[in-house]
Structures are given as structure tokens and as C-alpha cells.
Amino acid sequence: MGDSQPFPCTSCGACCRRVGVIASVTGMNLPVKEDGSCAHLVEWSAEGVTRCAIYDERPDICRVGYAIPDEMDLLDYHKITAAMCNAMQEEDEMEEVFRIHPNDLVLLSDSSFN
């Protein structure tokens, strides 16, 4: 894919904790725990930090960039996605360090997507 913009994911897990909602809205068969989080989201540390156990092999739904509507510009898609990420983080009362800021959405020459 020529010039692209990798999404500046901060690995906060806010979307991973909402896989149940995503599954119900999209009708997709996604692995969901009783609390609605992804079955692949596991505790990584004693402090309660969670990480994806299958990150390198995660499905396309978990990769920003694979669901872009054909008629939408990549930068606009990432701006919308960043706003959704930030809203989920605020709802979860996460630290500001996880927020995605407009300056993080800089066009880069890279063919990979997060």
C-alpha cells in the first residue's frame, strides 16, 4: 500500500476491553470473556497491566487500517479512530499518557498498519 500512516496505538487496551460490544454491533464471532473483554487480553504484571497474548497474530478487526471505508481518507479515518480511543480512555479514567494527540497523526512512509 504505498504511502500510509501507521496508527499511533498506545496499547492501552481500551478497545480490547470492549470486544463484547464490538462483537454484538458487528455480528462477528469474537472471543469474549464474561466481562466483555477479549479472551486474548491477559494480565501481564502484578500491577494489573494487560497485554494481548496474540498481538502479532491478531485478527484484522484488531488492526487499525484494515477497516477503512473506501471513500475515506486514511488521515481522516485515523482522526476519527483517535477520537474514539481517547473517549474510551477517558471513560476508563486512564492516564493522559495514553491519549492520542493530533501531532501523533503525522503521515509517514510505511506499508504496515497497527
NORURWO-V770703 format. One record per backbone hydrogen bond with DSSP energy under -1.0 kcal/mol. CO is the residue of the C=O (numbers start at 1). NH is the residue of the N-H. E is the energy in kcal/mol with one decimal. If there is no record, write none. Layout:
co: {CO;CO}
nh: {NH;NH}
e: {E;E}
This chain:
co: {7;13;15;16;18;19;20;21;22;23;28;31;33;36;37;38;40;42;45;49;49;51;54;55;59;60;63;69;73;74;75;76;77;78;79;80;81;82;83;84;85;86;87;88;89;90;95;96;101;102;104;108}
nh: {9;17;18;38;22;23;24;25;26;27;30;39;36;20;33;41;53;51;48;44;45;42;57;58;62;63;66;72;77;78;79;80;81;82;83;84;85;86;87;88;89;90;91;92;94;93;98;99;104;105;106;110}
e: {-2.3;-1.8;-1.5;-2.6;-2.1;-3.0;-2.0;-2.3;-2.6;-2.0;-1.2;-2.3;-2.0;-3.2;-3.2;-1.6;-2.9;-2.4;-1.6;-4.5;-1.1;-2.7;-1.5;-1.3;-1.8;-2.3;-1.9;-2.1;-2.4;-2.4;-2.1;-2.2;-2.6;-2.9;-2.1;-2.1;-2.7;-2.9;-2.0;-2.2;-2.6;-2.5;-2.4;-2.0;-2.8;-1.4;-1.7;-2.1;-2.5;-1.6;-1.3;-1.1}
